[in-house]
Amino acid sequence: MLYKMKSTEIFKNTIKAYLDRRANDDELFAASYAKANKQLDDCIIYILNTVKKSGCNGFADDEIYSMAVHYYDEDNIEVGKNIDYKVVVNHTVELTEEEKQQARKDAIERLHNEEYAKMKQQRGSKKATVTNQPTLFNFD
């Protein structure tokens, strides 16, 4: 069985990783990032509401990261309501060797089943097209 992380968790982890790196490299931002009244979940809600208000469906990574930084930099920011959402993250997934072997096995089985279904369908259609044609030996 393959382990699948929810897109919301991947999104949160991606934002958190960016903010952690930024705080490590930027002392001014590190102070904003450490504010006691700021929470990652509220940051995510702020980003989602900002995206929703924009009416756009796609954003560059830097645009989303800028929203996250803005949330931490501003003290009086309206987060908005928690909303139900699905986020698509451009993320490279690293599979373990076991997961790779299972995926390969599943793909081979799926291909086998598809080819078998095609052969069965072709065999059925050949039977339906057989007609009784007279041969040279059937003429009376």
VENWOBEL-V664960 format. One record per residue. PSI is psi in radians with two decimals (none if undefined). OMEGA is omega in radians with two decimals (none if undefined). BURIAL is b if it has 24 or more other ideal C-beta (glycine too) atoms within 12 Angstrom, else e. Layout:
PSI	OMEGA	BURIAL
PSI	OMEGA	BURIAL
This chain:
2.29	3.13	e
2.43	3.07	e
2.22	3.13	e
2.20	3.11	e
2.42	3.11	e
2.57	-3.12	e
-0.56	3.13	e
-0.68	3.12	b
-0.72	3.11	e
-0.77	3.12	e
-0.86	3.13	b
-0.78	-3.13	b
-0.63	3.13	e
-0.79	3.12	b
-0.80	-3.13	b
-0.77	3.13	e
-0.73	3.11	e
-0.83	-3.10	b
-0.68	3.10	b
-0.79	3.11	e
-0.76	-3.12	e
-0.77	3.13	b
-0.61	3.13	b
-0.59	-3.09	e
-0.32	-3.02	e
1.86	-3.08	e
-0.65	3.14	e
-0.76	3.11	e
-0.58	3.14	b
-0.65	3.11	e
-0.73	3.10	e
-0.71	-3.10	b
-0.46	-3.10	b
0.01	-3.13	e
2.34	-3.08	e
-0.50	-3.08	e
0.09	-3.12	e
2.34	-3.13	b
2.55	3.14	e
-0.72	3.14	b
-0.71	3.10	e
-0.62	3.09	b
-0.78	3.14	b
-0.77	3.11	b
-0.74	3.10	b
-0.81	-3.14	b
-0.82	-3.10	b
-0.73	3.11	b
-0.65	3.10	e
-0.75	3.11	b
-0.79	-3.12	b
-0.77	-3.14	e
-0.55	-3.09	e
-0.48	-3.11	e
0.02	3.13	e
2.68	-3.13	e
-0.24	-3.10	e
2.45	3.14	e
2.61	3.01	b
2.67	3.12	e
-0.77	-3.09	e
-0.59	3.10	e
-0.75	3.13	e
-0.76	3.11	b
-0.63	3.10	b
-0.66	3.08	e
-0.70	3.13	b
-0.79	3.12	b
-0.74	3.12	b
-0.74	3.12	e
-0.78	-3.10	b
-0.54	-3.12	b
-0.60	-3.07	b
2.30	3.14	e
-0.68	-3.11	e
1.37	-3.09	e
2.41	3.12	b
1.97	-3.11	e
-0.77	-3.09	b
-3.13	-3.10	e
2.64	3.04	e
2.23	-3.09	e
2.70	3.07	e
2.30	-3.05	e
2.81	3.00	e
2.18	-3.08	e
2.35	3.04	b
2.17	-3.09	e
2.25	3.01	e
1.81	-3.00	e
2.29	3.09	e
2.18	-3.13	e
2.23	3.09	e
2.06	3.12	e
2.57	3.03	e
2.91	3.11	e
-0.67	3.12	e
-0.76	3.12	e
-0.68	3.11	e
-0.76	3.13	e
-0.72	3.14	e
-0.72	3.12	e
-0.72	3.10	e
-0.79	3.13	e
-0.77	3.12	e
-0.72	-3.13	e
-0.73	3.13	e
-0.75	3.12	e
-0.73	3.13	e
-0.76	3.11	e
-0.77	3.11	e
-0.82	-3.13	e
-0.70	3.12	e
-0.77	-3.14	e
-0.69	3.10	e
-0.75	3.12	e
-0.69	3.11	e
-0.79	-3.14	e
-0.74	-3.14	e
-0.71	3.13	e
-0.74	3.13	e
-0.70	3.13	e
-0.72	3.11	e
-0.66	-3.13	e
-0.51	3.09	e
-0.71	3.13	e
-0.65	-3.10	e
-0.44	-3.08	e
-0.05	3.12	e
2.23	3.12	e
2.77	3.09	e
1.71	3.10	e
2.41	3.12	e
2.55	3.06	e
3.06	3.13	e
-0.43	-3.06	e
-0.12	-3.11	e
0.00	-3.10	e
2.22	3.07	e
none	none	e
